[in-house]
C-alpha cells in the first residue's frame, strides 16, 4: 500500500483523502475542494487508485465512525462514505441496479411516476397556453411556439445575467450576510451536457458557467442565476465555508458528485428563486426585462410554470427507462419529446446528460431533492426564507429532513 493510501489517524482527513482519490478515476468527481492544497497534490501525484481498494477504504472508515466525532458529524460523513463505496464498486465494473445506485448515492428511493399525471398536466398546460383541449402534436407545437417567443436574443444574455445577479445579490445579502470579498464571475460556454454550472473556488469566490448550446428563455434565466449564485450554490458554499469550515468541520471542504450533499444542494438551488423573491418573482423579472426592451408576460409565465410543475419527474422516468428498463436511446428521446413537449434538439441535449457516465443518476437530485425540500420548507411556522437559511448554514442530509418531517 502506498503512503498516500495509508489510513489517516484523523477520520476527517481520511475522508478527504478518499474523496480526492475519486478525481483520479473520473475528472470532475470532486466538484469543489477548498482544503489543504497538500492533500490535493498528494492525490494528484499518487498512482491512479484501484477502485476496489477505494471501496475497501470507504468501508473501513465507515466501520471506524464515530471515531471521536460528534454523532451529527459522524452521520454526515457516514452517509457520504456509503455513496463513495457504491461509486467505487461501479468504477470497478460491478453491476449495480440503477435504483440501488441512486439509493446509495442520494439516500432516496425512486420509482416511475403515474403517466396519468402527465396527461392531466398537458390538459392544464393547454389551458395556460390558451388552447384548451389541445393534445399531442397540436399542444407540442403551441408550447414550442410559446418557448420560441421566450427566447432571449444572444447579445442580451450576458448583460441580463449581470442584471439579475446584481439584483438577487442585493436581496440575498440583506437576509444572509456574506463576506465583503465574495464574488461570482459568469462565463458563457458551449458544448456541455448541463445548462449552468457553479465552480466554487474557495475564499468566497465562484465561477459560474452558463451554457448557450440552446437558447436561454425569459422564464428560465432568473431561476438559473438564482440556482447557481444567489441564493443557490454560491451562497451555500460561502455560508458553509464561514459557519462550518470556519468552526473546524473540515469535511465540508470537499463537495463530491453522487453523494447526499448533491441532492440537498440541488433541491436548495431549485427553491432559491422563490425563496429570495417569493411567487412575485415574475413581476420583478418583467421590470428588469423591460429595461432591456423585452416584454415578459408575467401572468402567463406563472400560469405555464404552475401547469408544467407536474412534469418534474419526466426526466427521472427517462433515466429509469434507460438504465433500469434498458430501453434504447431513440425510445428515451421520444419519451422526453412526448411528455416534455420539447423539440428533438432539446430532447437530445437532455439525453446527453442522462447518458453521461458521471451524471447518469444525477437527475434524481433535482427531482427528489426538490420534492423533499418542498415538503420540509412547508412544514414549519416560520417563513420559507427563514427556514431556507437552515439549508444554507447547516449540514443537513435527506435522513435528517425525513426525521424532522416525521416528528
MIDO-539351 format. One record per residue: residue in one letter; x, y, z negated of N, C-alpha, C in turn. Coordinates in steps of 0.001 Angstrom, whole numbers, padded with zeros to 6 digits. Each point is the difference from the previous one (the first is absolute). Layout:
<recs>
A:X:Y:Z:X:Y:Z:X:Y:Z
...
</recs>
This chain:
<recs>
X:000859:-001200:000000:-000859:001200:000000:000883:001234:000000
X:-000308:000966:000877:000800:001213:000079:-000225:000853:-001233
X:000954:000934:-000232:-000110:000886:-001155:-001303:000767:000021
X:-000424:000496:001179:-001198:000815:000085:-001258:-000802:-000284
X:000093:-001350:000118:-001178:-000826:-000211:-000124:-000475:-001440
X:001038:000255:-000834:-000095:-000423:-001394:-001057:000810:-000722
X:-000879:-000661:-000740:-001046:000740:-000701:000585:001030:-000954
X:-000604:001172:-000009:000423:001043:-000918:-000606:-000262:-001371
X:000717:000407:-001045:-000540:-000113:-001348:-001211:000909:-000171
X:-000050:001095:000756:-001115:000941:-000066:-001069:-000456:000985
X:-001197:-000365:-000479:-001017:-000520:000923:-000429:001013:001056
X:000031:001293:-000319:-000405:001005:000980:001039:000107:001111
X:001275:-000028:-000367:001055:000054:001020:-000060:-001243:000881
X:-000268:-001137:-000600:-000134:-001221:000802:-001176:000120:000965
X:-001108:000580:-000460:-001155:000219:000878:000373:000906:001163
X:000728:001077:-000272:000418:000910:001068:000917:-000711:000983
X:000903:-000824:-000509:000926:-000718:000883:-000754:-000982:000896
X:-000947:-000711:-000575:-000785:-000943:000811:-000759:000769:001077
X:-000646:001089:-000377:-000751:000786:000971:000867:000531:001119
X:001151:000550:-000332:000896:000552:001015:000494:-001074:000964
X:000155:-001222:-000489:000489:-001075:000867:-000972:-000288:001142
X:-001290:000265:-000204:-000982:-000278:001053:000195:000889:001227
X:000605:001157:-000183:000235:000860:001158:001029:-000602:000949
X:000784:-000947:-000488:000951:-000701:000862:-000715:-001066:000841
X:-001138:-000460:-000470:-000781:-000971:000767:-000878:000692:001036
X:-000562:001146:-000357:-000886:000754:000895:000173:001475:-000310
X:000662:000719:000908:000207:001421:-000219:-001345:000708:-000093
X:-000146:000825:-001036:-001265:000673:-000240:-000799:-000621:-001119
X:000430:-001175:-000485:-000695:-000627:-001125:000084:000885:-001232
X:001162:000632:-000190:000134:000990:-001068:-000481:001325:000565
X:-001193:000376:-000381:-000605:001229:000506:000713:001222:-000557
X:000405:-000060:-001262:000722:001112:-000630:000836:-000540:-001148
X:001186:000577:-000170:000842:-000321:-001153:000718:001269:-000428
X:-000190:000390:-001250:000577:001259:-000501:000921:-000244:-001186
X:000437:-001245:-000163:000833:-000339:-001148:001480:000157:000268
X:000797:-000712:-000775:001461:000069:000063:000469:-000376:001407
X:000670:000923:000713:000473:-000327:001355:000916:-001212:000033
X:000686:-000275:-001102:000904:-001147:-000025:-000758:-001309:000189
X:-001236:-000066:-000494:-000799:-001204:000205:-000354:-000179:001468
X:-000305:001092:000681:-000299:-000060:001441:001247:-000441:000766
X:001142:000560:-000322:001252:-000372:000675:000315:-001468:-000249
X:-000194:-000437:-001236:000241:-001404:-000345:-000847:-000929:000865
X:-001272:000354:000175:-000895:-000836:000812:000415:000001:001461
X:000405:001161:000502:000387:000093:001410:001291:-000744:000290
X:000915:-000033:-000957:001304:-000617:000226:000008:-001500:-000281
X:-001027:-000475:-000674:-000055:-001431:-000319:-000372:-000802:001247
X:000310:-001288:000017:-000462:-000844:001117:-001520:000024:000080
X:-000501:-000226:001210:-001448:-000063:000156:-000554:-001066:-000930
X:-000987:000349:-000832:-000471:-000965:-000993:-000773:-001153:000625
X:000055:-001121:-000667:-000814:-001160:000368:-001376:000205:-000629
X:-001074:000026:000804:-001319:000229:-000590:-000387:-001039:-001048
X:000481:-001230:000148:-000287:-001021:-001016:000613:000411:-001332
X:001238:000520:000046:000646:000473:-001221:-000750:001183:-000606
X:-000513:000894:000863:-000751:001151:-000511:-001275:-000460:-000709
X:-000655:-001014:000540:-001192:-000534:-000664:000359:-000570:-001373
X:001116:-000686:-000064:000462:-000564:-001287:000285:001124:-000988
X:000666:001053:000450:000325:001125:-000892:-001267:000688:-000495
X:-000971:000165:000893:-001250:000638:-000409:-000715:-000841:-001060
X:-000059:-001314:000212:-000648:-000876:-000988:000757:000004:-001320
X:001327:000017:000074:000805:-000021:-001226:-000220:001270:-000820
X:-000041:001141:000670:-000218:001248:-000734:-001415:000053:-000560
X:-000972:-000496:000764:-001376:-000033:-000486:-000095:-000832:-001279
X:000735:-001115:-000034:-000025:-000866:-001182:000662:000673:-001203
X:000930:000933:000250:000689:000705:-001095:-000878:001041:-000688
X:-000954:000538:000736:-000777:001121:-000527:-000822:-000427:-001220
X:-000201:000900:-000977:000267:001447:000054:001451:000395:-000251
X:000816:-000899:-000532:001432:000251:-000129:000296:001379:-000613
X:-000743:000328:-001056:000249:001261:-000697:-000781:001188:000519
X:-000720:-000165:001095:-000781:001106:000557:-001370:000078:-000676
X:-000582:001201:-000101:-001390:000099:-000450:-000905:-000810:000921
X:-001131:-000454:-000547:-000882:-000886:000761:-000453:000611:001325
X:-000321:001319:000010:-000518:000595:001235:001064:000036:001089
X:001250:000270:-000391:001069:000017:000996:000299:-001409:000496
X:-000013:-000959:-000902:000237:-001389:000405:-001104:-000480:000938
X:-001249:000395:-000276:-001103:-000398:000877:000171:000610:001391
X:000391:001280:000064:000193:000666:001288:001086:-000722:000801
X:001157:-000217:-000608:001108:-000651:000708:-000385:-001429:000379
X:-000693:-000700:-000894:-000396:-001377:000288:-000899:-000112:001215
X:-000960:000908:000123:-000902:-000059:001155:000759:000221:001302
X:001047:000810:-000055:000789:000266:001202:000963:-001146:000301
X:000489:-000664:-001035:000850:-001166:000227:-000787:-001137:000651
X:-001263:-000169:-000384:-000811:-001034:000655:-000169:000302:001481
X:-000169:001279:000327:-000106:000383:001406:001311:-000255:000743
X:001104:000365:-000615:001303:-000193:000645:000312:-001484:000182
X:-000377:-000804:-000972:000244:-001435:000123:-000741:-000567:001207
X:-001229:000476:000232:-000758:-000446:001176:000672:000483:001285
X:000429:001251:000024:000691:000519:001182:001246:-000809:000309
X:000751:-000348:-001043:001218:-000783:000214:-000327:-001356:000611
X:-001068:-000629:-000478:-000387:-001286:000574:-000448:000152:001451
X:-000669:001113:000322:-000371:000250:001394:001249:000179:000868
X:000965:000769:-000495:001243:000195:000753:000746:-001321:000188
X:-000168:-000917:-000951:000672:-001300:000092:-000712:-000946:000962
X:-001130:000444:000545:-000705:-000808:000980:-001108:-000854:-000557
X:-000331:000166:-001282:-001069:-000796:-000593:-001349:000429:000570
X:-000857:-000960:000253:-001340:000269:000533:-000935:000325:-001168
X:-000382:001260:-000110:-000882:000449:-001076:-001270:000541:000640
X:-001134:-000457:-000437:-001261:000469:000553:-000146:001503:-000170
X:-000653:000637:000973:-000082:001460:000006:-000722:000535:-001234
X:-001082:-000614:-000411:-000736:000464:-001179:000877:-000115:-001243
X:000740:-001098:-000112:000914:-000175:-001136:001137:001018:000046
X:000457:000302:001208:001064:000992:000167:-000471:001370:-000500
X:-001194:000402:000410:-000534:001291:-000426:-000196:000025:-001516
X:-000489:-001101:-000571:-000196:-000063:-001449:001326:000171:-000735
X:001043:-000672:000473:001304:000098:-000667:000586:001400:000116
X:-000143:000623:001168:000569:001330:000207:-000721:001077:-000811
X:-001334:-000027:000066:-000775:001161:-000454:-000945:-000278:-001165
X:-000038:-001258:-000477:-000835:-000377:-001137:-001474:000279:000271
X:-000460:-000338:001194:-001417:000102:000357:-000377:-001232:000821
X:-001272:-000344:-000045:-000530:-001080:000825:-000816:000604:001141
X:000212:-000489:001200:-000695:000557:001159:-000847:-001071:000670
X:-001065:000448:000640:-000896:-000884:000749:-000657:000826:001092
X:-000457:-000637:001075:-000657:000753:001081:-001268:000701:-000492
X:-000258:001161:000565:-001225:000732:-000313:-001154:-000566:000818
X:-001192:000388:-000362:-001209:-000405:000725:-000155:000903:001229
X:-000013:-000592:001185:-000106:000806:001213:-001322:000760:000084
X:-000993:-000403:-000779:-001254:000757:-000033:000242:001419:-000511
X:001009:000143:-000889:000376:001340:-000473:000474:000858:001166
X:000737:-000586:000911:000502:000745:001161:-001143:000381:000937
X:-000963:-000884:000162:-001151:000327:000862:-000785:001178:-000582
X:-000208:-000020:-001314:-000712:001102:-000632:000807:001290:000084
X:001319:-000118:-000140:000868:001174:000128:-000114:000603:001389
X:-000040:-000841:001025:-000161:000491:001362:-001328:000742:000154
X:-001052:-000527:-000624:-001304:000676:000072:000069:001366:-000674
X:000668:000068:-001163:000150:001276:-000707:000853:000975:000811
X:001031:-000525:000654:000870:000850:000802:-000749:000569:001196
X:-000845:-000805:000614:-000783:000482:001141:-000854:001194:-000405
X:-000575:-000050:-001178:-000790:001125:-000501:000892:001211:-000224
X:001160:-000201:-000621:000928:001109:-000273:000473:000663:001290
X:000125:-000784:001062:000457:000534:001286:-001130:000603:000825
X:-001220:-000154:-000483:-001141:000567:000727:-000524:-000882:001107
X:000320:-001320:-000063:-000503:-000930:001017:-000631:-001205:-000698
X:-001018:000218:-000841:-000590:-001112:-000757:-000436:-001131:000917
X:000314:-001217:-000466:-000366:-001177:000779:001079:-000468:000951
X:001014:000816:000252:001082:-000403:000906:000796:-001142:-000625
X:000376:-000963:000821:000784:-001139:-000468:001051:-000348:001046
X:000899:-000895:-000367:000949:-000565:000950:000792:001034:000774
X:000067:-000199:001313:000813:000872:000852:-000496:001447:-000033
X:-001317:000179:-000109:-000547:001366:-000021:000453:000743:-001253
X:-000019:-000677:-001142:000456:000622:-001243:001498:000247:000045
X:000749:-000976:000508:001452:000166:000095:000348:001188:000886
X:-000696:000142:001122:000278:001124:000906:-000298:001330:-000678
X:-001090:000075:-000748:-000354:001244:-000692:001007:000320:-001097
X:000412:-001031:-000730:000976:000208:-001075:001343:000435:000571
X:000403:-000604:001112:001269:000388:000604:-000073:001417:000572
X:-001174:000420:000505:-000155:001395:000431:000181:000947:-001183
X:-000610:-000389:-001119:000148:000813:-001216:001472:000084:-000403
X:000696:-001128:000016:001411:-000018:-000392:000854:000825:000958
X:-000267:-000092:001296:000773:000796:000965:-000206:001489:-000241
X:-001238:000386:-000330:-000277:001415:-000271:000714:000476:-001254
X:000394:-000951:-000862:000689:000327:-001252:001514:-000007:000131
X:000515:-000318:001182:001449:-000074:000152:000643:001376:-000163
X:001100:000028:-000726:000720:001248:-000257:001011:000224:001123
X:000018:001168:000613:001018:000277:001021:001403:-000260:-000550
X:000817:-000663:000774:001319:-000420:-000486:000825:001163:-000533
X:-000112:001168:000650:000831:001132:-000419:-000431:000587:-001339
X:-001195:-000364:-000460:-000478:000517:-001288:000224:-000973:-001152
X:000461:-001205:000294:000146:-001008:-001049:000948:000463:-001098
X:001187:000448:000366:000977:000388:-001019:-000430:001225:-000801
X:-000486:001083:000627:-000446:001134:-000828:-001188:-000347:-000890
X:-000883:-000881:000449:-001124:-000409:-000849:000487:-000843:-001177
X:000969:-000859:000234:000582:-000766:-001102:000532:000952:-001073
X:000718:001018:000435:000559:000969:-000953:-001097:000738:-000754
X:-001069:000370:000690:-001088:000743:-000640:-000722:-000856:-001033
X:-000336:-001227:000359:-000689:-000870:-000952:000906:-000340:-001180
X:001259:-000270:000264:000915:-000338:-001094:000148:001159:-000974
X:000111:001212:000513:000152:001168:-000860:-001230:000191:-000885
X:-001185:-000121:000589:-001230:000184:-000760:-000165:-001093:-001059
X:000231:-001247:000374:-000128:-001095:-000955:001046:000096:-001104
X:001187:000415:000347:001063:000147:-001001:-000411:000989:-001083
X:-000606:001113:000392:-000438:001000:-000981:-001045:-000591:-000941
X:-000953:-000748:000550:-001047:-000609:-000820:000591:-001010:-000974
X:000881:-000850:000502:000564:-001069:-000813:000887:000557:-001107
X:000850:000961:000328:000915:000538:-001008:-000758:000695:-001123
X:-001178:000534:000277:-000791:000638:-001056:-000528:-001031:-000988
X:-000253:-001222:000467:-000547:-001051:-000868:001076:-000919:-000552
X:000988:-000311:000816:001062:-000928:-000378:001351:000671:000261
X:000543:000685:-000987:001258:000730:000214:001100:-000889:000565
X:000706:000532:000977:001120:-000688:000626:001248:000849:-000175
X:001163:-000621:000033:001232:000780:-000131:000099:001064:001089
X:000584:001127:-000344:000116:001101:000969:000771:-000434:001240
X:000884:-000977:-000156:000861:-000411:001114:-000653:-001012:000931
X:-001224:-000444:-000305:-000588:-001060:000842:-000283:000531:001399
X:000269:-000838:000990:-000210:000394:001399:-000426:-001208:000832
X:-000742:000293:001067:-000352:-001009:000999:000371:000547:001367
X:000748:-000788:000755:000294:000344:001389:-000822:-000914:000894
X:-000739:000587:000935:-000820:-000776:000924:000713:-000127:001342
X:-000012:-001214:000548:000596:-000267:001304:-001019:-000711:000877
X:-000115:000424:001251:-000865:-000660:000970:000820:-001075:000708
X:-000508:-001251:-000004:000729:-001136:000558:-000908:-000770:000957
X:000554:-001030:000614:-000789:-000862:000886:000533:-001419:-000084
X:-000708:-000923:000677:000381:-001407:000077:000101:-000641:-001381
X:-001039:000202:-000818:-000076:-000609:-001322:-001325:-000739:-000136
X:-000071:-001034:-000890:-001244:-000746:-000160:-000976:000624:-000996
X:000355:001188:-000547:-000847:000671:-000984:-000258:001430:000442
X:-000997:000661:-000635:-000330:001384:000374:000827:001021:-000758
X:000412:-000344:-001212:000833:000904:-000790:000795:-000806:-001005
X:001133:000556:-000447:000856:-000740:-000931:000742:000996:-000869
X:000011:-000275:-001318:000751:000827:-000937:001323:-000682:-000339
X:001075:000697:000265:001329:-000470:-000414:000408:000830:-001214
X:-000117:-000599:-001187:000368:000747:-001203:001502:-000118:-000221
X:000666:001150:-000147:001455:000054:-000059:000536:000144:-001408
X:-000893:000211:-000970:000444:000270:-001364:000210:001488:-000216
X:000191:000371:-001257:000179:001414:-000353:-001152:000841:000523
X:-001211:-000589:000019:-001237:000709:000347:-000029:000457:001461
X:000621:-000793:000892:000035:000334:001428:-000554:-001170:000811
X:-000793:000344:001017:-000525:-001008:000923:000157:000464:001435
X:000194:-000956:000900:-000209:000213:001426:-001270:-000753:000379
X:-000925:000689:000640:-001229:-000633:000451:-000012:-000017:001514
X:-000106:-001197:000564:-000053:-000161:001445:-001450:-000161:000432
X:-000407:000759:001014:-001343:-000084:000561:000126:-000534:001421
X:-000666:-001121:000263:000110:-000678:001285:-000959:000624:001015
X:000519:000351:001162:-000835:000597:001053:-000166:-000924:001203
X:000197:-001311:-000199:-000261:-000944:001099:-001437:000138:000494
X:-000915:000209:-000927:-001403:000242:000317:-000382:001366:-000561
X:-000997:000655:000575:-000325:001363:-000430:-000428:000071:-001467
X:000328:001132:-000646:-000543:000292:-001314:-001396:000608:000171
X:-000854:-000206:-001007:-001386:000458:000089:-000318:001009:-001092
X:-000953:000878:000307:-000378:001046:-000942:-000442:-000577:-001339
X:-000774:-001067:000023:-000510:-000557:-001246:001026:-000868:-000719
X:001111:-000329:000674:000982:-000890:-000601:001251:000659:-000523
X:000417:001115:000595:001282:000597:-000376:000046:000465:-001453
X:-001049:000658:-000532:000085:000407:-001414:000218:-001187:-000939
X:-000691:-001107:000270:000174:-001178:-000838:001390:-000595:000121
X:000571:000050:001198:001347:-000516:000196:001015:000784:-000829
X:-000130:001332:-000002:000935:000831:-000762:-000198:-000214:-001497
X:-001259:-000086:-000437:-000266:-000269:-001417:000560:-001373:-000385
X:-000178:-000985:000868:000455:-001364:-000257:001521:-000052:-000181
X:000720:000604:000920:001456:-000109:-000013:000680:000974:-000953
X:-000662:001129:-000298:000707:001048:-000742:-000729:000455:-001259
X:-001055:000811:000160:-000661:000648:-001146:-001484:-000331:-000027
X:-000485:-000716:-001000:000683:-000538:-001183:000288:-001496:000114
X:000390:-000454:001193:000234:-001411:000241:001405:-000457:-000326
X:000648:-000689:000945:001260:-000696:-000283:001087:000920:-000573
X:000221:001141:000635:001063:000885:-000474:-000264:000450:-001437
X:-001229:000401:-000274:-000340:000461:-001345:000164:-001126:-001012
X:-000448:-001198:000354:000155:-001137:-000915:001471:-000278:-000283
X:000825:-000040:001040:001429:-000247:-000213:000607:001059:-000920
X:-000340:001259:000233:000558:001085:-000823:-000420:-000141:-001453
X:-001286:-000224:-000226:-000496:-000088:-001369:000575:-001210:-000728
X:000140:-001123:000693:000565:-001186:-000650:001503:000160:-000227
X:000677:000709:000887:001415:000267:-000250:000160:000870:-001245
X:-000886:000974:-000161:000020:000852:-001187:-000338:-000774:-001269
X:-001153:-000676:000024:-000606:-000485:-001233:000383:-001427:-000367
X:000397:-000808:000960:000361:-001383:-000290:001517:-000202:000075
X:000574:000272:001158:001458:-000122:000106:000677:000945:-000984
X:-000566:001200:-000140:000581:000985:-000909:-000034:-000403:-001453
X:-000836:-000984:-000348:-000050:-000489:-001382:000611:-001394:-000124
X:000798:-000391:000994:000759:-001235:-000101:-000623:-001230:000611
X:-001152:000124:000664:-000640:-001157:000634:000567:-000163:001419
X:001207:-000534:000059:000767:-000002:001249:-000562:-000957:001051
X:-000917:-000870:-000371:-000615:-000874:001007:-000761:000804:001042
X:-000331:001243:-000301:-000716:000844:000952:000955:000769:000925
X:001277:-000344:-000051:000941:000556:000975:-000071:-000721:001342
X:-000719:-001102:000045:-000095:-000765:001242:-001467:-000177:000372
X:-000265:000098:001304:-001356:-000206:000523:000123:-001025:001113
X:-000660:-001144:-000184:000188:-001151:000868:-001271:-000332:000775
X:000164:-000257:001281:-001119:-000402:000848:-000538:-001355:-000472
X:-001301:-000198:000211:-000659:-001263:-000324:000091:-000345:-001485
X:-000321:000994:-000830:-000078:-000178:-001447:-001241:000737:-000509
X:-000424:-000268:-001239:-001198:000672:-000520:000081:001524:000013
X:001206:000572:-000150:000079:001459:-000016:-000426:000583:001350
X:000103:-000778:001083:-000462:000477:001309:-001522:000107:000033
X:-000686:-000995:-000554:-001457:000073:-000024:-000459:001209:-000811
X:000643:000237:-001130:-000355:001160:-000815:000287:001297:000748
X:001164:000077:000644:000403:001229:000675:-000893:000321:001191
X:-000358:-001020:000791:-000835:000260:001175:-001440:000312:-000409
X:-000502:-000667:-001031:-001321:000346:-000496:-000037:001426:-000520
X:001024:000376:-000765:000122:001376:-000485:000020:000980:001163
X:000840:-000270:000991:000180:000947:001104:-001263:000134:000842
X:-000768:-001088:000136:-001237:000091:000778:-001100:000757:-000747
X:000141:000155:-001308:-000930:000816:-000780:000528:001421:-000206
X:001182:000294:000539:000672:001255:-000330:-000756:001235:000470
X:-000516:-000011:001225:-000648:001196:000531:-001263:000335:-000791
X:-000831:-000995:-000257:-001227:000251:-000763:000317:000397:-001429
X:001082:-000546:-000571:000379:000377:-001359:000404:001466:-000059
X:000725:000448:001011:000494:001382:000005:-001073:001002:000387
X:-000825:-000337:001008:-000918:000982:000582:-001469:-000346:-000195
X:-000303:-001148:-000627:-001358:-000494:-000187:-000639:-000284:001368
X:-001284:-000270:000011:-000678:-000310:001262:-000193:001240:000871
X:000410:001160:-000515:-000099:001239:000787:001230:000223:000872
X:000843:-001003:000127:001242:000202:000754:-000273:000323:001463
X:-001108:-000448:000544:-000292:000267:001403:-000112:001509:000261
X:-000658:000727:-000909:-000135:001455:000177:001343:000693:-000146
X:000805:-000458:-000943:001361:000547:-000166:000819:-000224:001275
X:-000080:-001205:000549:000746:-000293:001229:-000499:000849:001155
X:-001319:000214:000076:-000569:000793:001095:000567:001424:-000007
X:000210:000557:-001173:000548:001353:-000097:001436:000049:000529
X:000786:-001017:-000332:001383:-000035:000492:000014:-000205:001510
X:-000827:-000892:000505:-000054:-000211:001445:-000426:001275:000731
X:-000924:000722:-000586:-000470:001238:000636:001134:000989:000184
X:000951:000017:-000934:001158:000892:000118:000842:-000315:001232
X:-000146:-001223:000516:000756:-000429:001179:-000893:-000062:001244
X:-001186:000561:-000120:-000912:000038:001144:-000688:-001305:000288
X:-000068:-000902:-000995:-000633:-001301:000187:-001308:-000055:-000789
X:-001044:-000541:000612:-001281:-000152:-000686:-000119:-001416:-000545
X:-000255:-000095:-001297:-000159:-001287:-000665:-001391:-000029:-000618
X:-000840:-000905:000484:-001366:-000127:-000490:000028:-000789:-001309
X:000057:000722:-001116:000169:-000630:-001303:-001164:-000922:-000340
X:-001212:000446:000292:-001175:-000791:-000365:-000043:-001314:000774
X:000272:000075:001305:-000030:-001232:000797:001145:-000922:-000393
X:001171:000570:-000253:001146:-000820:-000393:-000281:-000732:-001308
X:-000666:000690:-000939:-000346:-000645:-001265:-000984:-001149:000237
X:-000977:000213:000847:-000984:-001045:000286:000653:-001214:000660
X:000901:000245:000934:000694:-001097:000682:000889:-000749:-000989
X:000682:000752:-000868:000877:-000627:-000992:-000787:-000893:-000944
X:-001143:000485:-000456:-000823:-000819:-000893:-000499:-001249:000709
X:-000366:000151:001250:-000516:-001143:000753:001075:-001058:000217
X:001205:000432:000348:001063:-000955:000334:000679:-000601:-001229
X:-000358:000449:-001206:000596:-000574:-001209:-000231:-001504:-000069
X:-001086:-000472:000599:-000298:-001423:-000010:000918:-000836:000870
X:000869:000657:000761:000939:-000720:000865:001380:-000159:-000649
X:000120:000357:-001276:001293:-000044:-000682:000665:-001361:000103
X:-000797:-001070:-000087:000574:-001339:-000071:000277:-000632:001359
X:-000297:000689:001087:000159:-000615:001323:001448:-000423:000247
X:000947:000859:-000310:001403:-000339:000302:000499:-001145:-000879
X:-000485:-000095:-001239:000366:-001155:-000829:-000616:-001270:000577
X:-001239:000093:000472:-000615:-001158:000653:000790:-000409:001240
X:000525:001001:000719:000818:-000304:001177:001270:-000731:-000407
X:000601:000412:-001117:001198:-000689:-000496:-000320:-001437:-000395
X:-001139:-000206:-000648:-000423:-001363:-000343:-000249:-000828:001265
X:-000613:000609:000986:-000258:-000690:001264:001314:-000424:000657
X:000989:000862:-000062:001283:-000255:000650:000853:-000999:-000775
X:000138:000234:-001310:000981:-000760:-000782:-000589:-001166:-000784
X:-001295:000056:-000299:-000623:-001072:-000771:-000742:-000975:000917
X:-000705:000571:001009:-000751:-000853:000927:000754:-000206:001307
X:001141:000653:000154:000936:-000219:001107:-000616:000254:001377
X:-000809:001051:000082:-000520:000421:001298:001113:000637:000818
X:-000139:000024:001328:001021:000621:000832:-000148:001523:-000043
X:001059:000694:000405:000040:001459:-000118:-001076:000676:000843
X:-000314:-000549:001156:-001049:000607:000827:-001346:-000038:-000721
X:-000287:-001103:-000679:-001260:-000112:-000738:-000051:000991:-001154
X:001131:000179:-000661:000048:000936:-001126:-000149:001436:000502
X:000648:000317:001112:-000152:001335:000580:-001455:000255:000379
X:-000664:-001009:000556:-001412:000147:000364:-000867:000200:-001243
X:000334:-000691:-001087:-000715:000168:-001271:000133:001438:-000491
X:001220:000547:000043:000217:001385:-000422:-000771:000976:000877
X:000027:-000226:001311:-000738:000886:000906:-001502:-000059:-000271
X:-000498:-001207:-000234:-001450:-000151:-000185:-000498:000741:-001232
X:000662:-000228:-001129:-000546:000530:-001235:000491:001411:-000322
X:001231:000329:000370:000494:001357:-000254:-000338:000955:001137
X:-000540:-000538:001113:-000443:000828:001138:001143:000822:000572
X:001204:-000574:-000015:001178:000704:000488:000325:-000463:001408
X:000808:000791:000695:000415:-000385:001340:001123:-001036:-000082
X:000345:-000637:001119:001025:-001050:-000041:001344:000474:-000533
X:000416:001229:000321:001288:000496:-000488:000023:000077:-001516
X:-001084:000517:-000586:-000069:000108:-001456:-000026:-001387:-000632
X:-000736:-000932:000597:-000053:-001364:-000540:001379:-000647:000041
X:000733:000201:001087:001334:-000599:000112:000977:000631:-000985
X:-000148:001304:-000264:000849:000647:-000994:-000267:-000585:-001383
X:-001264:-000231:-000328:-000341:-000599:-001282:000491:-001441:-000075
X:-000088:-000717:001120:000484:-001383:000034:001511:-000046:-000195
X:000693:001001:000484:001458:000051:-000174:000365:-000012:-001484
X:-000773:000729:-000818:000234:000027:-001439:-000271:-001375:-000605
X:-001087:-000635:000428:-000392:-001287:-000568:000944:-001130:000389
X:000755:000160:001082:000913:-001054:000442:001441:000242:-000425
X:000274:001146:-000631:001345:000274:-000483:000361:-000977:-001113
X:001159:-000663:000076:000360:-000955:-001061:000001:000624:-001389
X:000441:001251:-000100:000068:000664:-001300:-001367:000488:-000464
X:-000834:000460:000940:-001230:000703:-000370:-001269:-000821:000170
X:000094:-001264:000386:-001184:-000750:000417:-001053:-000110:-001106
X:000416:-000073:-001255:-000954:-000109:-001105:-000372:001354:-000589
X:000671:001040:000444:-000072:001288:-000691:-001362:000671:000125
X:-000781:-000371:001019:-001301:000642:000186:-000873:-000157:-001245
X:000216:-001065:-000764:-000806:-000214:-001203:000260:001058:-001063
X:001144:000665:000046:000243:001058:-000991:-000979:001141:000190
X:-000358:000295:001258:-000937:001084:000274:-001435:-000416:-000343
X:-000356:-001211:000372:-001373:-000464:-000200:-000267:-000263:-001479
X:000762:-000928:-000577:-000223:-000375:-001395:000423:001116:-000949
X:001058:000721:000363:000432:001113:-000843:-001049:001087:-000077
X:-000576:000361:001145:-001032:001041:-000002:-001198:-000437:-000828
X:-000454:-001237:000198:-001201:-000457:-000685:000209:-000117:-001506
X:001135:-000563:-000425:000271:-000144:-001426:000114:001361:-000674
X:000759:000911:000618:000175:001323:-000602:-001284:000818:000042
X:-000831:-000242:001006:-001268:000710:000066:-000883:-000349:-001198
X:-000054:-001294:-000312:-000786:-000429:-001164:000586:000574:-001289
X:001310:-000033:-000108:000665:000461:-001215:-000146:001508:-000173
X:000128:000757:001077:-000140:001454:-000088:-001407:000403:-000421
X:-000977:-000798:000379:-001394:000311:-000349:-000365:-000416:-001418
X:000794:-000891:-000582:-000373:-000606:-001282:000533:000800:-001185
X:-000277:001284:-000016:000469:000843:-001104:-000844:001257:-000069
X:-000049:000596:-001206:-000745:001242:-000177:000780:001202:000522
X:001347:-000097:000023:000819:001117:000450:-000131:000184:001505
X:000442:001149:000490:-000079:000274:001427:000900:-000950:000773
X:-000330:-000190:001281:000831:-000863:000843:001422:000528:000089
X:000152:001315:000093:001343:000572:000140:000824:-000254:-001255
X:-000594:000147:-001177:000715:-000258:-001247:000410:-001467:-000078
X:-000924:-000896:000327:000312:-001432:-000031:001032:-000353:001065
X:-000051:000682:001138:000989:-000203:001055:001412:000265:-000534
X:000123:000942:-000937:001303:000294:-000580:000640:-001189:-000680
X:-000807:-000902:-000544:000571:-001208:-000608:000677:-000864:001057
X:-000585:-000041:001196:000621:-000775:001075:001357:000580:000382
X:000110:001314:-000043:001265:000653:000335:001066:-000235:-001060
X:-000412:-000074:-001262:000964:000078:-001105:000286:-001317:-000702
X:-000896:-000970:000119:000139:-001223:-000790:000339:-001196:000886
X:000711:-000980:-000566:000371:-001205:000776:-001131:-001012:000025
X:-001126:000389:000585:-001174:-000865:000037:000159:-001076:001074
X:-000663:-001115:-000204:000007:-001111:000954:-001445:-000453:000230
X:-000253:-000799:001032:-001363:-000510:000197:-000546:-000719:-001230
X:000853:-000768:-000676:-000464:-000730:-001181:-000419:000956:-001110
X:000750:001069:-000206:-000348:000978:-001028:-001348:000647:000325
X:-000207:000374:001256:-001270:000629:000384:-001169:-000955:-000188
X:000186:-001266:000368:-001079:-000960:-000181:-000336:-000179:-001484
X:001014:-000010:-000855:-000277:-000109:-001437:-000787:001201:-000498
X:000386:001196:000445:-000704:001201:-000434:-001435:000000:000504
X:-000226:-000526:001196:-001352:-000055:000536:-000879:-001007:-000733
X:000619:-001008:-000604:-000779:-001033:-000692:-000312:000368:-001436
X:000593:001070:-000508:-000227:000419:-001398:-001405:000560:-000151
</recs>
